[in-house]
Amino acid sequence: MKKLILLFAFTILIVAPFLGQIPIVPSKLLDNSSMDYKIFFELRLPRMLLAFFVGGVLALGGLIFQTVFRNPMSTPFTLGVASGATLFTAMAIVLGFSSMSSLFAFVGAMGTVMVLFMVASRFKSYDTSSLLLVGIALSFFYSASLMVMFYLSNLQESYEIMRFTMGSLDIVGFENIYLLAVTAFLLLALIHHYRYELKLLLTSYEFAYLKGVNVKKINYILLFGVSVAVGVAVSLTGPIGFVGLIIPHILKTIYAQSADRLIFPIFFYGGVFLVLCDLIARNLGTTTDVPIGVVTSFLGAPFFIYLLINKKQ
Amino acid sequence: MLNITNFNNNILKNITFNIPSNKNLIILGSNGVGKTTLAKILCGLTPSNSVTINNINPSKFFGEQRAKLINYIPPKLEIFDEFITVREFLALSSLTPHITIDEALDRLQTTHLQHKACQTLSSGESQLLLIASSWLHGATYTIFDEPTANLDPQKMQLLFALFKDENFLQSKIIITHNLDLAYKLGFDILFLEKNTIKYHGSSEAFFEQAYLDTIYKKSVQKISNNIVVKL
């Protein structure tokens, strides 16, 4: 089963950049002046890498948030990180800084994390459920603020904001991919470094504490690392929901192993899942690509429910 | 030496006592009197400035040095991840180099459970697993919070033998409602009543029938060297 899925994953990764509205002929890739070469290396490959790294970061982010908050519904999106990014992008569009929307998105994501940490430091003891509630409250506040932005914007701006909130993998060239890849690898390295602590957190806070772990510090380091990476990802693609929620659950069900041993598989399959969703979005025969967020949810939700039902039986 | 000096909070009042590192202690007291609260304060899970263990405040230190000072074994195994196995769980407690996981599994008669997921264990099996983990952890002080609550009679005998074994952990602090166990172990007794220490002293004096009658209002009786609850 695992080998079959791995084979399927690699097939998707190899085939994905060749398929699309204009199919690429492999032999033409040798000629660097051909249109196929340009499409492949300037559009398809960067797009696939973007999908892969964003998917990986979001899936890993979901795993860490679920572990730290001990709540299977937690993802970076639950704490308002993505909503912060969306709101700030909307502000950039309305204020006439559309060209700097990525920077605004990143500031929104990181600003949210800062607010969360400031609020958390006011709590007497470390309390994840209160922090989660603060995140949810922030999300509502951002949603209301986003409504204000819609209200203030004209038709063109409203459309731009709407498209951003749907998520998009449109990208040209490799410039942003390098930044994202470095962030993703740093996140992987960070989580791998703390895997022993992560495993202790997967038992209970008390147990981790009694083994000498500074639970509060480790949780903050992990949350901060994930939030930076998700901030970078969301600034490039907009909020793409569901990946962070379902991929860790699906992988745990398939592998039947504790989450600390699934760090790399969750990253890898998170990436492959988004590449697959993008492949579908680009090949539905519509005049423009279907927003990626739509495909992740349409594909992920039924499969996720199927897995849950199977597990219960 | 474990010291708690003049501790007060909304549950416990004027708590002062010490336990030398070669001594064991049994903590008794009715439900809700603050036994678990006291345990969590002693091991630093609830931060306080009143506790020191070998001159270290456990709530202010981290790392293996602190872990080796004191450990707390809760009455129930709490585990978030559904796939962590018994063996993996024990590996996380393996802070004592000269005891292997296999030895710990063998001693607690849990070898057959080693590849099972912790979440699928029965409450009695979980309790044995927790006790195995305490041995591998090997702290100077280990607090057991109602360790016998879910054990069958044979496992109870196994645990009794372990607690009696001087080489099984250095200093054992046992919270229990099982008076017969407390009596047979013969460790010093700390009795909590009305949020404070009512008795701290030898087992012999505590288990005098006359004293038992005043403390338990004639609900327990010593019959041919057993402490029995009158039903």
Interface residues (C-beta under 8 A of the other chain):
Chain A: T67 R70 S125 Y196 K199 L200 L201 L202 T203 S204 E206 F207 Y209 L210 K211 G212 V213 N214 K252 A256 Q257 S258 A259
Chain B: C43 G44 L45 P47 F62 G63 E64 Q65 R66 A67 I70 N71 Y72 P74 E78 I79 F80 D81 E82 F83 I84 T85 E88 F89 L92 S93 L95 H137
